């Protein structure tokens, strides 16, 4: 079935360092979504990318969708302690009306 | 607008028992999806309900079932609980359902189930 692979599984950074998580799909995606889950919390929608090569920014967060629409990345510039959490990418299943398939997430720890 | 609510928030059961979890979606949302989250497996899709009909089902045994009511509230039931069912159970709602995975999913706080 559809698989969405995410790396790394864990990342520990010093506050102020940059962070990147990568998402790869076994098939071409019509779109990709990113979610953030704070420790003890629930996933919260961040953004959706639809177009090939699309780049979107939210303050210090930069999201990219690959040209082939099979990979995506989330880059955080100058991490802060508020960035701590697990970041998930999610893509659609193979056919219409199929649910999102989530990557296993990247857990980010920020050391102050 | 109120967010997705789930009850109970925490639950402790013993093996062999059954459990029912409840989810109230955001007002106006007709789709409710259920996920199981464990440290090793991440977010695993259980099923989606839309307008009282099960639209999709994940790869879980028949012990896991659900339903949706006319007011879009949803329940999921797990019978004959096993130790491995210990997890965070999340529900998520969306307005039109998971059409090609384009709809944003709004998650509830989850029910943390511990099976002893």
Contacts between the chains, C-beta under 8 A, distances in Angstrom:
chain1	res1	chain2	res2	distance
A	30	B	100	5.7
A	30	B	101	7.2
A	30	B	102	7.3
A	31	B	100	7.8
A	31	B	101	6.7
A	31	B	102	5.8
A	33	B	101	7.5
A	33	B	104	7.0
A	33	B	105	7.9
A	35	B	105	7.8
A	41	B	109	7.5
A	42	B	90	6.0
A	42	B	107	4.3
A	42	B	108	6.4
A	42	B	109	5.3
A	42	B	110	5.5
A	43	B	43	7.3
A	43	B	90	7.3
A	43	B	92	7.9
A	43	B	105	7.5
A	43	B	107	4.9
A	44	B	107	7.1
A	45	B	104	4.7
A	45	B	105	6.8
A	45	B	106	7.1
A	48	B	102	7.4
A	48	B	104	6.8
A	88	B	42	7.6
A	88	B	43	6.8
A	90	B	101	7.2
A	90	B	105	7.9
A	91	B	101	6.2
A	92	B	98	7.7
A	92	B	100	4.9
A	92	B	101	2.4
A	92	B	102	7.0
A	93	B	101	6.4
A	95	B	100	8.0
A	96	B	99	6.5
A	96	B	100	5.1
A	97	B	55	6.2
A	97	B	56	6.9
A	97	B	97	7.1
A	97	B	98	6.7
A	97	B	99	6.0
A	97	B	100	7.2
A	98	B	56	6.2
A	98	B	98	6.8
A	98	B	100	7.4
A	98	B	101	6.9
A	99	B	33	6.1
A	99	B	45	5.0
A	99	B	48	5.6
A	99	B	56	5.2
A	99	B	58	7.6
A	99	B	98	4.5
A	99	B	101	6.9
A	100	B	45	7.4
A	100	B	98	6.2
A	100	B	101	4.7
A	100	B	105	6.5
A	101	B	45	7.4
A	101	B	101	7.6
A	102	B	35	7.9
A	102	B	42	6.1
A	102	B	43	4.1
A	102	B	45	7.9
A	103	B	42	7.1
A	104	B	41	7.6
A	104	B	42	3.8
A	105	B	42	5.8
A	105	B	43	7.8
